[in-house]
Amino acid sequence: MLDKKIDWIKVAESEAEISWQPNHLSVITAGSKTITLAKQGDQLFACAHKCPHAGGIMANGSIDALGNVVCPLHRYKFSLQNGRNTSGEGYYLKTYPVKIEVDGVFVGIPATSFFNF
């Protein structure tokens, strides 16, 4: 099996530069993708901008006590670590790796090319 290439896109100069909402969520742009950033404790997570169920804007939701991001429309819950639906509806929320380096905050987006599969 081939490893898929990841492009690391810089989304902020530092964590302090990120414009966090009171719910610890933020909307950012990574390349051509709009993504939701989440802060849970001292960790950052990135996930799809919209809920896979009905398109709710995830950054308008919340993070529950277990560290799941909760969609604002129907309260579907998703693990920030792997995108699995934890409230039982069977949906999957796309997640992206995040890394903090001395020169900024980066989100990993799968590289797209003719040869990726």
N, C-alpha and C positions, 0 to 999 in steps of 0.2 A: 504494500500500500504506500502511495506517495504522500509525503507531508505537504499540506497546502501552505503556500506562502502567505505571510501576513505582512501587510503594509502598516507600519506604525505612524499614525497621523498625530501631530502635535495639536492639542486642543486648547492649551493654556500654558503660559509661562511658568505658573506655579499653581498649587491648589488654592492659595489665597486669592488668585485672580478670578476664580470661578464664581459666577453670580448664583449663589445658592438661594433657593426659596426657603421659607420657614419649614417646609416638609422635608428638607434635606435632599431635594431633587433639583435638577437643572437641565435645561435644554441646550445642547451644544451641536456644533457642526463639525464633522470629521470627514474631510474631503467633500464628497457630494452627498453624504448621508446626514440626516438629522437624527440625533441620538439623545437618549435620556441618560444623564449621569446621576448616580445615587451615592450618598455618603452614609455608610452604616458604621458607626463607631469611628475607627481610624482607617477604614478601608474605603476605597472607591470602586464602584461597579458601573458598567455601562450596559444598556439594553436598548431594544427597539423603542422608537419614539411613540408608536401606537400599539395598543393592545391587539393581539391576533383575533380576538373574539368579535369586537364591534368597533374597533378603531379609536377607542378612548385614548386621549393623550396621557401617557403614563406619568409625565412630570406633574400633572394636575392631581395625581393620586396621593398615596402616602406610603410610608414604610411601617409595617406592623412590628410588634414586639419581637417576633421571631426573625426579623430581617427580610421579610418578603415585601416586594413592591406590590401595591394594591391598586388595581384599575379604578378610576373614579366613576365609571359608568355602572358596572354591575358587581363591583367588589371582588372580581376574580383576583387571586393571589398567585404570584410567581416568585420562585427562588431567584434572588439576585446572583447567586453563584452559578447556576446552570440553566435558568429559564424554565424549569419544570413547573407546571401548574400544580400548586399545592392545595387548592380548594376543590379539586376533584372534577373539573369540567373537561380535562383532557387536552387543553391547548398548550402550546409551547411558545415562550417569548424569546426571541433572538437575543443572545447576550454577546458581549465583546470583551476581550481582555483589556485591562487598564494597567499601565505602569507609570510610576512617578520617578523621574530621573532628575539629576541636578539641573538640567536644562529645560525641564518642563513636564507637563502631564500628557501622556500619549494613550490613544485608543487604537487597538489592533483591529484592522479591517481586512477581511480576506481579499487577497490580490485577485484582480480579474484579468484574465488574458484568454486568448483563444485556446491555450493548452491546459488550462485548469479544468479539472474534473473531479 
